[in-house]
Amino acid sequence: MKKSYKIEVDCANCANLMEEAARKTEGVKDCVVSFMTLKMKVEFEEGVDAAAVMKAVRDNCKKVEDDCEIYL
């Protein structure tokens, strides 16, 4: 399953850090973050709860870039 989320981030480097953090989150198969469109596209592993995974993704992204936001 793939979903797209609106994000708020200050710079392209921060977007890259968010993408790396999201990819390392359990339950995420792949993730692409676009600084230009302020979107995060997430592909989830089969059978996971997307809402729970995205809460973990947001927590992991806040660890690398504390002023970022993902609108769930």
URTABEL-V185361 format. One record per pair of residues at least 24 apart in sequence whose ideal C-beta (glycine too) atoms are under 10 Angstrom apart, sorted by the first residue. I is the first residue (numbers start at 1). GAP is how many residues later the second one is. Records with the same first field share a line. If there is no record, write none. Layout:
BEGIN
I->GAP / GAP
END
This chain:
BEGIN
1->28 / 41 / 42 / 43 / 44 / 45 / 46 / 47 / 49
2->27 / 28 / 30 / 39 / 40 / 41 / 42 / 48
3->37 / 38 / 39 / 40 / 41 / 47 / 48 / 50 / 51 / 69
4->28 / 30 / 33 / 35 / 36 / 37 / 38
5->26 / 28 / 33 / 34 / 35 / 36 / 37 / 49 / 52 / 53 / 64 / 65 / 66 / 67
6->31 / 32 / 33 / 34 / 63 / 64 / 65 / 66
7->26 / 27 / 28 / 30 / 31 / 32 / 33 / 51 / 54 / 61 / 62 / 63 / 64
8->30 / 59 / 60 / 61 / 62 / 63
9->24 / 25 / 26 / 29 / 31 / 52 / 56 / 58 / 59 / 60 / 61
10->25 / 55 / 57 / 58
11->24 / 54
12->24
13->52
14->47 / 50 / 51 / 53 / 54
15->24 / 25 / 46 / 50 / 53
16->48 / 49
17->44 / 46 / 47 / 48 / 51
18->39 / 40 / 42 / 43 / 44 / 46 / 47 / 50 / 52
19->42
20->40 / 41 / 44
21->35 / 36 / 37 / 38 / 39 / 40 / 41 / 42 / 43 / 44 / 47
22->31 / 32 / 34 / 35 / 36 / 38 / 39 / 42 / 48
23->34 / 37
24->33 / 36 / 40
25->28 / 29 / 30 / 31 / 32 / 33 / 34 / 35 / 36
26->27 / 30 / 31 / 34
27->25 / 26 / 27 / 29 / 30
28->25 / 26 / 28 / 29 / 32
31->26
33->28 / 35 / 37
38->31 / 33
40->28 / 30 / 31
42->28
END
